[in-house]
């Protein structure tokens, strides 16, 4: 690494790889779910606002000028900001006097006759979640956080255009705002409120799901506006469960009626399943119940994307999260250890706000679900198949909800999670890791890596995804390699000035690089699905052909290709791949095929004879005729021009095809190994089966 710093950084092209005013505009609402957002002029002079680095404030942000103001400008900036503070005592009293809590207590008194015990449980639950921002302590905390984060991160950027949209929306609607984000790191709890405070927006109360052991640490967080999640009841559908949810809904209703904003994280830190956690679903349902009970007219949701070059969990492992939960001392010890190590840059992106009632009105229809057999068999229902996601919000978690309401909340949570991930900027470490894992797993020289870095950057920008870095190519590559050096091997051959870089052959290194690169799966998810479907069809052709009659100039039917993509989408969506919940799987298949054509992997051609890749055409002739008849309305069994579309694999860009296939190959390989393991699990408990399956997969990997 030091040799590269001395010899090779100057040999790279110093041209800027990104121009600031060409940032794509991200954060616009989904027009399928919230078509009212089209009335907002989202793109009006968006690029002229620029970015704000909240770690570098100057005297222009205050009312004071001069030498002294420049030295203490952030301190002056903090004391000029106002924090909306309400009495926690009055709020707690209103919660205890709410009709919802009273009805539960009266019911329990009638059932058991022991009211005092239930009142003690009520106070114990309320004590865990009650919080109130202390003005002086919160301002001191923000000042301290800014100083510490300034030592850890090079910059924390936020788009002023997105901030302006939030301010205009808040001024127009005057409703409580729920900021919703995926969970990348424990620093999210500090960073997002700090950014909102620095751009002069109301600081939200942060819902923290960490299991903190220290009572003193919890009390400090309460003064900063952190709500410690009490966790799920140990016995669902019990008396304690009903009381727990009644207090939670009443507390949320009181906070929102005061005009307070909330910050909610949908996932657990570094969650691999890409689904909302049960605790976050409970909070979302409580917010929806508060609106339904007319405690507030409406609420607005704002998806938040948080991007890091590197995180504490990524550098120290998941054990750091357990240590931070123990108390203030462990938290400060871990935070201070990174002051001189650095975590690179960070970027915060805010999506366009949308109202809950508008979303409910547009997403009130329930889809038809497909059984597991129809997912993998050639069936006419496959074209309109939908995958159920009832496990995200099981009936035991909120039995009061009907099936349609439960489906609506599942759609809302998936929509928010998909939006938050799609608004997240791509960092240099993500591109660096993606190239090493999926394009050059055996290593690559630095000059070739630099060319591929620029190529992948252009592909990302072409797909309307923003990046959180800029500057000279040499500086960007050196910054990414410096942060990932613990997982890489750098080699310099004698007589060769170029550096050879390859990932370490350890599970820890591969896992760390994959955590950085997984966000690129969201960027190329349609192309990756299509490429894997094409690969599967080519393998079927190889298996059905004689060894002496191999012909790789295969023509693929559009219908069969779309079916294969739908099957892959149904298999991977939810647990593995985050797909848009408002988009049918047939639309996803069509978009995937179009994306492969646009990026040059597939080329279209007209074929009038029998297609080589149309393996299921003859076997399911009636099925194809029915589907064609459904589209055209004709009694003829002649194919329309739409069904005559066929594609061939382009010979000009095989690297792109293999790159896209490798993005999902680890996931598909793990699923294949898991299926092979089912015969050895026998009659074990779910926990024992998962443990045995995990050991088997680790051994195979």
C-alpha positions as CSV (number, residue, x, y, z in Angstrom):
1,X,0.0,0.0,0.0
2,X,2.8,2.4,0.8
3,X,4.6,1.5,-2.4
4,X,1.5,2.3,-4.4
5,X,1.3,5.7,-2.5
6,X,4.9,6.5,-3.5
7,X,5.1,5.3,-7.0
8,X,1.8,4.6,-8.7
9,X,-0.7,7.3,-7.7
10,X,1.0,9.7,-10.0
11,X,0.9,7.3,-13.0
12,X,-2.9,7.3,-13.0
13,X,-5.0,9.7,-15.1
14,X,-5.5,12.8,-12.9
15,X,-8.6,13.9,-14.8
16,X,-11.7,14.5,-12.7
17,X,-14.0,11.4,-13.0
18,X,-17.1,13.2,-12.0
19,X,-18.5,16.7,-12.5
20,X,-20.5,18.1,-9.6
21,X,-23.3,19.7,-11.6
22,X,-24.0,16.4,-13.4
23,X,-25.3,14.6,-10.4
24,X,-28.6,12.7,-11.3
25,X,-31.7,13.8,-9.4
26,X,-32.6,11.0,-7.0
27,X,-35.4,10.8,-4.4
28,X,-38.5,11.3,-6.5
29,X,-41.6,9.4,-5.3
30,X,-42.9,6.4,-7.1
31,X,-45.5,7.6,-9.5
32,X,-47.4,4.3,-9.3
33,X,-47.9,4.5,-5.5
34,X,-48.2,8.3,-5.1
35,X,-49.1,9.9,-8.5
36,X,-49.9,13.1,-6.7
37,X,-46.1,13.7,-6.4
38,X,-46.0,14.5,-10.1
39,X,-47.5,17.9,-9.3
40,X,-44.3,18.8,-7.4
41,X,-41.7,20.4,-9.6
42,X,-39.0,18.1,-8.3
43,X,-36.4,18.9,-11.0
44,X,-36.6,22.6,-10.9
45,X,-33.1,24.0,-10.8
46,X,-32.0,21.0,-8.8
47,X,-28.4,21.0,-9.7
48,X,-27.9,24.6,-8.8
49,X,-28.4,24.0,-5.0
50,X,-25.2,22.1,-4.5
51,X,-24.2,20.2,-1.4
52,X,-23.5,21.0,2.2
53,X,-20.8,19.4,4.3
54,X,-22.1,19.5,7.8
55,X,-18.7,19.0,9.3
56,X,-17.3,22.3,8.0
57,X,-19.5,25.2,9.0
58,X,-18.2,28.8,8.6
59,X,-19.3,32.2,9.9
60,X,-21.6,32.6,6.9
61,X,-24.0,30.2,8.7
62,X,-24.3,32.5,11.7
63,X,-25.1,36.2,12.3
64,X,-21.6,37.0,13.4
65,X,-18.4,37.9,11.5
66,X,-14.8,38.2,12.3
67,X,-11.8,36.2,13.6
68,X,-13.5,35.0,16.8
69,X,-16.7,33.9,14.9
70,X,-14.6,31.8,12.5
71,X,-13.1,30.0,15.5
72,X,-16.3,29.2,17.3
73,X,-18.8,29.3,14.3
74,X,-20.3,25.9,14.9
75,X,-20.9,26.6,18.6
76,X,-22.6,29.9,17.6
77,X,-24.5,28.0,14.9
78,X,-25.8,25.5,17.4
79,X,-27.0,28.0,20.0
80,X,-29.0,29.9,17.4
81,X,-31.1,26.8,16.6
82,X,-34.4,26.1,18.2
83,X,-35.5,22.7,19.5
84,X,-39.2,22.0,20.0
85,X,-39.5,20.6,23.5
86,X,-42.6,19.3,25.2
87,X,-43.0,18.1,28.8
88,X,-42.5,14.4,29.1
89,X,-44.6,14.3,32.3
90,X,-47.7,15.7,30.6
91,X,-47.2,13.3,27.7
92,X,-47.0,10.3,30.0
93,X,-50.1,11.4,31.9
94,X,-52.1,11.7,28.7
95,X,-50.9,8.2,27.6
96,X,-52.1,6.7,30.9
97,X,-55.4,8.5,30.6
98,X,-56.0,7.5,27.0
99,X,-59.1,5.5,26.2
100,X,-57.1,2.7,24.6
101,X,-55.0,2.0,27.7
102,X,-58.0,2.5,30.0
103,X,-60.0,-0.1,28.1
104,X,-57.2,-2.7,28.4
105,X,-56.9,-2.0,32.1
106,X,-60.6,-2.3,32.7
107,X,-60.7,-5.5,30.7
108,X,-57.9,-7.0,32.8
109,X,-59.5,-5.9,36.0
110,X,-62.7,-7.7,35.0
111,X,-60.8,-10.8,34.0
112,X,-58.3,-11.1,36.9
113,X,-59.3,-8.6,39.5
114,X,-55.7,-7.5,39.9
115,X,-55.5,-4.0,38.7
116,X,-52.4,-2.9,40.7
117,X,-50.2,-5.4,38.9
118,X,-51.3,-4.3,35.5
119,X,-50.8,-0.6,36.4
120,X,-47.2,-1.5,37.5
121,X,-46.6,-3.2,34.2
122,X,-48.0,-0.2,32.4
123,X,-45.6,2.2,34.2
124,X,-42.7,-0.2,33.5
125,X,-43.4,-0.2,29.8
126,X,-43.9,3.5,29.7
127,X,-40.6,4.1,31.6
128,X,-38.7,2.3,28.8
129,X,-40.0,4.4,26.0
130,X,-40.6,7.8,27.5
131,X,-38.2,10.5,26.4
132,X,-37.9,14.3,26.3
133,X,-35.3,16.4,24.6
134,X,-33.2,18.5,27.0
135,X,-32.4,21.7,25.1
136,X,-29.0,22.4,26.6
137,X,-27.9,18.8,26.8
138,X,-29.0,18.1,23.2
139,X,-27.1,21.2,21.8
140,X,-24.0,20.2,23.7
141,X,-24.4,16.6,22.4
142,X,-24.7,17.9,18.8
143,X,-21.6,20.0,19.3
144,X,-19.7,17.0,20.7
145,X,-21.0,14.7,17.9
146,X,-19.9,17.1,15.2
147,X,-16.4,17.3,16.7
148,X,-16.1,13.5,17.0
149,X,-17.6,12.7,13.6
150,X,-15.4,15.3,12.1
151,X,-12.4,13.3,13.3
152,X,-13.8,10.0,12.0
153,X,-15.2,11.1,8.6
154,X,-13.7,13.3,5.9
155,X,-17.0,14.7,5.0
156,X,-20.8,14.2,5.5
157,X,-22.6,15.6,2.5
158,X,-26.3,16.4,2.1
159,X,-28.1,17.7,-1.0
160,X,-29.4,21.2,-0.5
161,X,-32.0,20.6,-3.2
162,X,-33.5,17.7,-1.2
163,X,-33.4,19.9,1.9
164,X,-35.3,22.6,0.1
165,X,-38.0,20.2,-0.9
166,X,-38.4,19.1,2.7
167,X,-38.7,22.6,3.9
168,X,-41.3,23.5,1.2
169,X,-43.3,20.4,2.0
170,X,-43.2,21.0,5.8
171,X,-44.3,24.6,5.2
172,X,-47.2,23.6,3.0
173,X,-48.7,20.6,4.8
174,X,-47.6,21.0,8.4
175,X,-48.0,17.3,9.3
176,X,-45.6,15.1,11.3
177,X,-42.9,13.6,9.3
178,X,-41.6,10.0,9.7
179,X,-38.1,9.6,8.4
180,X,-37.5,6.0,7.4
181,X,-34.2,4.4,6.6
182,X,-32.5,1.1,6.2
183,X,-29.9,0.5,8.9
184,X,-26.2,0.6,7.9
185,X,-24.5,1.3,11.1
186,X,-25.0,2.4,14.7
187,X,-23.7,5.8,13.7
188,X,-27.1,6.3,11.9
189,X,-28.7,7.1,15.3
190,X,-26.3,10.1,15.5
191,X,-25.7,11.2,12.0
192,X,-29.2,11.6,10.6
193,X,-30.5,13.8,13.5
194,X,-27.2,15.8,13.3
195,X,-27.7,16.5,9.6
196,X,-31.3,17.5,10.1
197,X,-30.3,19.8,12.9
198,X,-27.5,21.4,10.8
199,X,-29.9,22.2,7.9
200,X,-32.3,23.9,10.3
201,X,-35.0,21.2,10.1
202,X,-36.9,19.9,13.2
203,X,-34.9,17.2,14.9
204,X,-36.9,14.0,15.1
205,X,-37.2,11.6,18.0
206,X,-35.0,8.6,17.1
207,X,-36.4,5.1,17.7
208,X,-33.4,2.9,18.7
209,X,-33.7,-0.8,18.6
210,X,-30.5,-1.5,20.5
211,X,-30.7,-3.7,23.6
212,X,-28.9,-1.3,26.0
213,X,-27.9,-2.7,29.3
214,X,-26.6,0.5,31.1
215,X,-29.4,2.4,32.8
216,X,-27.2,5.5,32.9
217,X,-26.5,5.3,29.2
218,X,-30.3,5.0,28.5
219,X,-31.1,8.1,30.5
220,X,-28.5,10.1,28.6
221,X,-30.0,9.0,25.3
222,X,-33.5,9.9,26.5
223,X,-32.3,13.5,27.0
224,X,-31.1,13.5,23.4
225,X,-34.5,12.4,22.1
226,X,-33.8,8.7,21.6
227,X,-36.7,6.3,22.2
228,X,-35.4,2.9,23.4
229,X,-37.6,0.3,21.8
230,X,-39.0,-1.9,24.6
231,X,-38.9,-4.9,22.3
232,X,-41.6,-7.4,21.4
233,X,-43.5,-9.2,24.1
234,X,-42.3,-12.7,24.9
235,X,-45.8,-14.1,24.6
236,X,-47.7,-12.8,21.5
237,X,-51.4,-12.5,21.8
238,X,-51.3,-12.3,25.6
239,X,-52.6,-9.8,28.1
240,X,-49.1,-8.2,28.3
241,X,-49.0,-8.0,24.5
242,X,-52.3,-6.1,24.3
243,X,-51.1,-3.7,27.0
244,X,-47.8,-3.2,25.3
245,X,-49.4,-2.3,22.0
246,X,-52.0,-0.1,23.6
247,X,-49.3,2.0,25.3
248,X,-47.2,2.1,22.2
249,X,-50.0,3.3,20.0
250,X,-51.1,5.9,22.6
251,X,-47.6,7.2,23.0
252,X,-47.1,7.5,19.3
253,X,-50.4,9.3,19.0
254,X,-49.5,11.8,21.7
255,X,-46.1,12.5,20.1
256,X,-47.5,13.0,16.6
257,X,-50.3,15.2,17.9
258,X,-47.6,17.4,19.4
259,X,-46.1,17.8,15.9
260,X,-43.0,15.8,16.7
261,X,-41.1,14.0,13.9
262,X,-39.9,10.4,14.2
263,X,-36.9,8.6,12.8
264,X,-37.4,4.9,12.2
265,X,-35.0,2.3,11.0
266,X,-36.6,-0.6,9.2
267,X,-33.8,-3.2,9.2
268,X,-31.5,-4.6,11.8
269,X,-27.9,-3.5,11.4
270,X,-26.4,-5.4,8.4
271,X,-29.5,-7.4,7.9
272,X,-29.0,-10.0,5.2
273,X,-32.7,-10.8,4.6
274,X,-33.5,-7.3,3.3
275,X,-36.9,-7.3,5.0
276,X,-38.3,-5.0,7.7
277,X,-37.7,-6.2,11.3
278,X,-40.7,-7.2,13.5
279,X,-40.1,-4.2,15.8
280,X,-40.1,-1.7,13.0
281,X,-43.4,-3.2,11.7
282,X,-44.9,-2.7,15.1
283,X,-44.0,1.0,15.1
284,X,-45.3,1.4,11.5
285,X,-48.6,-0.2,12.5
286,X,-48.8,2.0,15.6
287,X,-48.3,5.1,13.4
288,X,-51.1,3.9,11.0
289,X,-53.4,3.3,14.0
290,X,-52.7,6.8,15.3
291,X,-53.9,8.2,11.9
292,X,-56.9,5.9,11.7
293,X,-58.0,6.9,15.2
294,X,-58.1,10.5,14.1
295,X,-55.5,11.5,16.7
296,X,-53.8,13.3,13.8
297,X,-55.1,14.1,10.3
298,X,-52.2,12.6,8.4
299,X,-48.5,11.9,8.5
300,X,-45.8,12.1,5.8
301,X,-43.1,9.5,5.1
302,X,-39.6,10.5,3.9
303,X,-37.2,7.6,2.8
304,X,-33.6,8.4,3.9
305,X,-30.6,6.9,2.2
306,X,-27.4,6.7,4.3
307,X,-24.1,5.8,2.6
308,X,-20.7,5.2,4.1
309,X,-17.3,4.5,2.7
310,X,-16.8,2.3,5.7
311,X,-18.6,1.5,9.0
312,X,-17.6,0.6,12.5
313,X,-19.3,-2.8,12.1
314,X,-17.5,-3.4,8.8
315,X,-14.1,-2.6,10.3
316,X,-14.5,-4.4,13.6
317,X,-17.1,-7.0,12.9
318,X,-20.6,-7.5,14.4
319,X,-19.0,-8.0,17.9
320,X,-18.7,-4.2,18.0
321,X,-22.5,-3.8,18.0
322,X,-22.8,-6.1,21.0
323,X,-20.0,-4.1,22.8
324,X,-21.8,-0.8,22.1
325,X,-25.0,-2.1,23.7
326,X,-23.2,-2.7,27.0
327,X,-22.8,0.9,28.1
328,X,-21.4,4.3,27.7
329,X,-17.8,3.2,28.4
330,X,-17.7,0.6,25.6
331,X,-19.4,3.0,23.2
332,X,-16.9,5.7,23.8
333,X,-14.0,3.2,23.6
334,X,-15.1,2.0,20.2
335,X,-15.9,5.5,18.9
336,X,-12.5,7.0,20.0
337,X,-10.6,4.1,18.5
338,X,-11.7,5.3,15.0
339,X,-10.7,8.9,15.5
340,X,-7.2,8.2,14.1
341,X,-8.2,5.4,11.8
342,X,-10.9,7.1,9.8
343,X,-14.0,5.8,8.0
344,X,-13.8,7.9,4.8
345,X,-16.8,9.9,3.6
346,X,-20.6,9.7,4.2
347,X,-23.6,10.9,2.2
348,X,-27.2,11.5,3.4
349,X,-30.1,11.6,0.8
350,X,-33.7,12.5,1.6
351,X,-36.5,11.3,-0.7
352,X,-39.5,13.2,-1.7
353,X,-42.2,13.2,1.1
354,X,-45.5,11.5,0.5
355,X,-48.7,11.4,2.6
356,X,-49.8,8.2,4.2
357,X,-53.5,8.6,3.2
358,X,-52.5,9.1,-0.5
359,X,-50.5,5.8,-0.3
360,X,-53.4,4.0,1.3
361,X,-55.9,5.2,-1.3
362,X,-53.7,4.0,-4.2
363,X,-52.6,0.7,-2.7
364,X,-55.8,-0.6,-1.2
365,X,-56.3,-3.4,-3.7
366,X,-55.0,-6.9,-2.8
367,X,-53.2,-8.9,-5.4
368,X,-53.8,-12.6,-6.1
369,X,-51.1,-14.9,-4.7
370,X,-49.5,-17.8,-6.5
371,X,-48.8,-21.1,-4.9
372,X,-45.3,-22.5,-4.6
373,X,-46.0,-25.1,-7.4
374,X,-47.0,-22.4,-9.8
375,X,-43.8,-20.5,-9.2
376,X,-41.7,-23.2,-10.8
377,X,-44.1,-24.9,-13.2
378,X,-45.1,-23.6,-16.6
379,X,-48.6,-22.3,-15.8
380,X,-50.8,-19.6,-17.3
381,X,-51.1,-18.1,-13.9
382,X,-47.3,-17.4,-13.9
383,X,-47.7,-14.3,-16.0
384,X,-49.8,-12.7,-13.3
385,X,-48.2,-14.3,-10.2
386,X,-47.6,-12.5,-7.0
387,X,-45.6,-13.7,-4.0
388,X,-47.1,-13.5,-0.6
389,X,-45.2,-11.6,2.1
390,X,-47.4,-12.5,5.1
391,X,-44.3,-13.4,7.2
392,X,-43.3,-9.8,7.3
393,X,-46.4,-9.0,9.4
394,X,-47.8,-12.2,10.9
395,X,-51.3,-12.2,12.4
396,X,-49.9,-12.8,15.9
397,X,-48.0,-9.5,15.7
398,X,-51.0,-7.4,15.1
399,X,-54.2,-9.5,15.2
400,X,-56.4,-6.4,15.1
401,X,-55.6,-5.9,11.5
402,X,-57.7,-7.6,8.8
403,X,-56.0,-9.3,5.9
404,X,-56.3,-6.3,3.6
405,X,-54.9,-3.9,6.3
406,X,-52.0,-6.3,6.9
407,X,-51.2,-6.5,3.3
408,X,-51.3,-2.7,3.0
409,X,-48.8,-2.3,5.8
410,X,-46.5,-5.0,4.3
411,X,-46.6,-3.1,1.0
412,X,-45.8,0.2,2.8
413,X,-42.8,-1.3,4.6
414,X,-41.4,-2.9,1.4
415,X,-42.0,0.3,-0.5
416,X,-40.2,2.4,2.1
417,X,-37.3,0.0,2.3
418,X,-36.9,-0.2,-1.4
419,X,-37.1,3.6,-1.7
420,X,-34.5,4.1,1.0
421,X,-32.1,1.7,-0.6
422,X,-32.6,3.1,-4.1
423,X,-31.9,6.7,-2.8
424,X,-28.7,5.6,-1.2
425,X,-25.6,6.9,-3.0
426,X,-22.9,4.6,-4.2
427,X,-19.5,5.0,-2.6
428,X,-16.1,4.4,-4.0
429,X,-15.5,1.4,-1.7
430,X,-18.7,-0.3,-3.1
431,X,-17.5,0.1,-6.7
432,X,-14.0,-1.1,-5.8
433,X,-15.3,-4.2,-3.9
434,X,-17.8,-5.0,-6.7
435,X,-15.1,-5.0,-9.3
436,X,-12.9,-7.3,-7.3
437,X,-15.6,-9.8,-6.4
438,X,-17.7,-10.0,-9.5
439,X,-15.4,-8.9,-12.4
440,X,-11.9,-9.8,-11.3
441,X,-12.2,-12.4,-8.5
442,X,-8.7,-13.7,-9.3
443,X,-7.1,-10.2,-9.1
444,X,-6.4,-7.3,-11.5
445,X,-3.6,-4.8,-12.2
446,X,-4.2,-1.2,-11.1
447,X,-4.4,0.3,-14.6
448,X,-7.1,-2.1,-15.6
449,X,-9.0,-1.6,-12.4
450,X,-8.9,2.2,-13.0
451,X,-10.5,1.7,-16.4
452,X,-13.2,-0.6,-15.1
453,X,-13.9,1.8,-12.2
454,X,-14.7,4.6,-14.7
455,X,-16.8,2.2,-16.8
456,X,-18.8,1.0,-13.8
457,X,-19.2,4.6,-12.6
458,X,-20.8,5.6,-16.0
459,X,-23.1,2.6,-15.9
460,X,-24.3,3.6,-12.4
461,X,-24.9,7.2,-13.4
462,X,-26.7,6.0,-16.6
463,X,-29.2,4.2,-14.3
464,X,-30.0,7.4,-12.4
465,X,-28.1,6.5,-9.3
466,X,-25.9,9.0,-7.6
467,X,-22.5,8.6,-6.2
468,X,-21.1,10.0,-3.0
469,X,-17.6,10.9,-4.1
470,X,-15.7,13.0,-6.6
471,X,-12.3,14.2,-7.6
472,X,-9.3,12.7,-9.3
473,X,-9.3,9.1,-10.2
474,X,-6.0,8.4,-8.4
475,X,-7.3,10.0,-5.2
476,X,-10.6,8.1,-5.3
477,X,-8.9,4.7,-5.9
478,X,-6.3,5.3,-3.2
479,X,-9.0,6.3,-0.7
480,X,-11.0,3.1,-1.5
481,X,-8.0,0.9,-1.3
482,X,-6.8,2.4,2.0
483,X,-10.2,1.7,3.6
484,X,-10.2,-1.9,2.3
485,X,-6.6,-2.7,2.7
486,X,-7.2,-5.2,5.5
487,X,-9.1,-7.4,3.1
488,X,-6.8,-7.0,0.0
489,X,-3.4,-8.2,-1.1
490,X,-1.1,-5.8,-3.0
491,X,1.7,-7.1,-5.1
492,X,4.4,-5.4,-7.1
493,X,6.3,-7.6,-9.5
494,X,10.1,-6.8,-10.1
495,X,10.5,-4.6,-13.1
496,X,6.8,-3.8,-13.3
497,X,5.5,-0.5,-12.0
498,X,1.9,-1.6,-12.0
499,X,0.3,-2.9,-8.8
500,X,-1.6,-6.2,-8.8
501,X,-4.6,-6.3,-6.4
502,X,-6.6,-9.3,-5.3
503,X,-8.9,-10.0,-2.4
504,X,-7.7,-12.2,0.4
505,X,-8.8,-15.8,0.3
506,X,-10.6,-15.7,3.7
507,X,-14.2,-15.8,4.7
508,X,-13.9,-12.6,6.7
509,X,-12.4,-10.7,3.7
510,X,-15.0,-12.0,1.2
511,X,-17.8,-11.2,3.7
512,X,-16.5,-7.6,4.3
513,X,-16.1,-6.9,0.5
514,X,-19.6,-8.4,-0.2
515,X,-21.2,-6.0,2.4
516,X,-19.7,-3.1,0.5
517,X,-20.7,-4.5,-2.9
518,X,-24.2,-5.7,-2.2
519,X,-25.7,-2.2,-2.9
520,X,-24.7,-2.7,-6.6
521,X,-27.1,-5.6,-6.7
522,X,-29.9,-3.1,-6.2
523,X,-28.5,-1.0,-9.1
524,X,-28.2,-3.9,-11.5
525,X,-31.0,-6.1,-10.2
526,X,-33.0,-6.2,-13.5
527,X,-29.9,-6.8,-15.6
528,X,-28.6,-9.5,-13.2
529,X,-32.0,-11.3,-13.2
530,X,-32.1,-11.2,-17.0
531,X,-28.5,-12.4,-17.3
532,X,-29.0,-15.4,-14.9
533,X,-32.2,-16.3,-16.8
534,X,-30.3,-16.3,-20.1
535,X,-27.5,-18.4,-18.5
536,X,-30.1,-20.9,-17.3
537,X,-31.7,-21.2,-20.7
538,X,-28.3,-21.7,-22.3
539,X,-27.5,-24.5,-19.8
540,X,-30.8,-26.1,-20.7
541,X,-29.8,-26.0,-24.4
542,X,-26.4,-27.6,-23.6
543,X,-28.1,-30.4,-21.5
544,X,-30.6,-31.1,-24.3
545,X,-28.0,-31.1,-27.1
546,X,-25.7,-33.9,-28.2
547,X,-22.0,-33.3,-27.6
548,X,-21.2,-33.4,-31.3
549,X,-24.0,-30.9,-32.1
550,X,-23.1,-28.0,-29.9
551,X,-24.4,-24.7,-31.2
552,X,-23.9,-21.7,-29.0
553,X,-25.5,-19.3,-31.5
554,X,-28.8,-19.8,-29.7
555,X,-31.9,-17.8,-30.4
556,X,-34.0,-17.2,-27.2
557,X,-37.8,-16.7,-27.2
558,X,-39.0,-13.6,-25.5
559,X,-41.8,-15.6,-23.8
560,X,-39.6,-18.2,-22.4
561,X,-37.0,-15.7,-21.3
562,X,-39.7,-13.7,-19.5
563,X,-41.0,-16.8,-17.8
564,X,-37.5,-17.7,-16.6
565,X,-37.0,-14.2,-15.2
566,X,-40.4,-14.3,-13.4
567,X,-39.4,-17.6,-11.8
568,X,-36.1,-16.2,-10.6
569,X,-37.9,-13.1,-9.3
570,X,-40.4,-15.1,-7.3
571,X,-37.6,-17.2,-5.9
572,X,-35.3,-14.3,-4.9
573,X,-37.7,-11.5,-4.0
574,X,-38.2,-10.6,-0.3
575,X,-35.5,-12.5,1.4
576,X,-32.6,-12.1,-1.1
577,X,-33.4,-9.4,-3.7
578,X,-35.3,-6.3,-3.0
579,X,-37.7,-5.7,-5.9
580,X,-40.3,-2.9,-6.2
581,X,-43.5,-4.0,-4.5
582,X,-45.7,-1.9,-6.7
583,X,-44.4,-3.5,-9.9
584,X,-45.7,-6.9,-11.1
585,X,-43.3,-9.7,-11.9
586,X,-44.3,-9.5,-15.5
587,X,-43.3,-5.9,-15.7
588,X,-40.0,-6.7,-13.9
589,X,-39.4,-9.4,-16.6
590,X,-40.1,-6.9,-19.4
591,X,-37.8,-4.3,-17.8
592,X,-35.1,-6.9,-17.4
593,X,-35.2,-7.9,-21.0
594,X,-35.2,-4.2,-22.1
595,X,-32.2,-3.5,-19.9
596,X,-30.2,-6.3,-21.3
597,X,-30.9,-5.0,-24.8
598,X,-29.9,-1.5,-23.8
599,X,-26.6,-2.5,-22.2
600,X,-25.7,-4.6,-25.3
601,X,-25.9,-8.1,-23.7
602,X,-28.8,-9.2,-25.9
603,X,-29.4,-8.3,-29.5
604,X,-32.9,-8.5,-31.1
605,X,-33.6,-10.3,-34.3
606,X,-36.6,-11.6,-36.2
607,X,-37.0,-15.4,-36.6
608,X,-39.8,-17.0,-38.5
609,X,-38.7,-20.7,-37.9
610,X,-38.7,-22.7,-34.7
611,X,-36.6,-21.1,-32.0
612,X,-33.7,-23.1,-30.6
613,X,-34.1,-21.6,-27.1
614,X,-37.9,-22.1,-27.1
615,X,-37.8,-25.3,-25.1
616,X,-41.3,-25.2,-23.6
617,X,-43.1,-24.1,-26.8
618,X,-43.9,-27.5,-28.1
619,X,-44.7,-29.0,-24.8
620,X,-47.0,-26.3,-23.8
621,X,-48.5,-25.2,-27.1
622,X,-52.0,-24.8,-25.7
623,X,-50.7,-22.6,-22.9
624,X,-48.8,-20.3,-25.3
625,X,-51.9,-20.0,-27.6
626,X,-54.1,-19.0,-24.6
627,X,-51.6,-16.4,-23.5
628,X,-51.3,-15.0,-27.0
629,X,-55.1,-15.1,-27.4
630,X,-55.5,-13.2,-24.2
631,X,-53.3,-10.4,-25.5
632,X,-54.5,-10.1,-29.1
633,X,-58.2,-11.1,-28.7
634,X,-58.0,-13.1,-32.0
635,X,-59.3,-16.6,-32.7
636,X,-56.3,-17.4,-34.9
637,X,-53.5,-19.5,-33.5
638,X,-51.0,-17.4,-35.5
639,X,-48.5,-15.6,-33.4
640,X,-48.5,-11.8,-33.3
641,X,-45.5,-9.6,-34.0
642,X,-45.0,-9.2,-30.3
643,X,-44.5,-12.9,-29.8
644,X,-42.1,-13.2,-32.7
645,X,-39.5,-11.2,-30.8
646,X,-36.4,-13.2,-30.2
647,X,-32.9,-12.4,-28.9
648,X,-29.4,-13.7,-29.2
649,X,-26.5,-13.3,-26.9
650,X,-24.2,-10.6,-28.1
651,X,-20.6,-11.6,-28.8
652,X,-19.3,-8.1,-28.4
653,X,-19.7,-7.8,-24.6
654,X,-19.2,-11.2,-22.9
655,X,-17.5,-9.5,-19.9
656,X,-20.7,-7.6,-19.1
657,X,-22.7,-10.8,-19.3
658,X,-20.5,-12.7,-16.9
659,X,-20.2,-9.7,-14.6
660,X,-24.0,-9.6,-14.2
661,X,-24.2,-13.4,-13.7
662,X,-21.6,-13.3,-10.9
663,X,-23.7,-10.7,-9.0
664,X,-26.4,-13.3,-8.2
665,X,-24.3,-16.5,-8.5
666,X,-23.3,-16.6,-4.8
667,X,-27.0,-16.3,-3.7
668,X,-28.2,-18.9,-6.3
669,X,-25.3,-21.3,-5.3
670,X,-26.3,-21.0,-1.6
671,X,-29.9,-21.7,-2.4
672,X,-28.9,-24.8,-4.5
673,X,-26.7,-26.0,-1.6
674,X,-29.6,-25.4,0.8
675,X,-31.9,-27.6,-1.3
676,X,-29.3,-30.4,-1.3
677,X,-29.1,-30.2,2.5
678,X,-32.8,-30.7,3.1
679,X,-32.5,-34.4,2.9
680,X,-30.0,-34.5,5.8
681,X,-32.0,-32.3,8.2
682,X,-34.4,-35.0,9.3
683,X,-36.9,-34.1,12.0
684,X,-35.0,-31.3,13.7
685,X,-36.3,-28.1,15.4
686,X,-36.2,-24.9,13.3
687,X,-33.3,-23.6,15.3
688,X,-31.3,-26.8,15.0
689,X,-32.1,-27.0,11.3
690,X,-30.8,-23.5,10.7
691,X,-27.6,-24.2,12.7
692,X,-26.9,-27.4,10.8
693,X,-27.7,-25.7,7.4
694,X,-25.4,-22.8,8.3
695,X,-22.5,-25.2,9.2
696,X,-23.1,-27.0,5.9
697,X,-23.0,-23.8,3.8
698,X,-19.9,-22.5,5.5
699,X,-18.2,-25.9,4.8
700,X,-19.2,-25.8,1.2
701,X,-18.1,-22.2,0.7
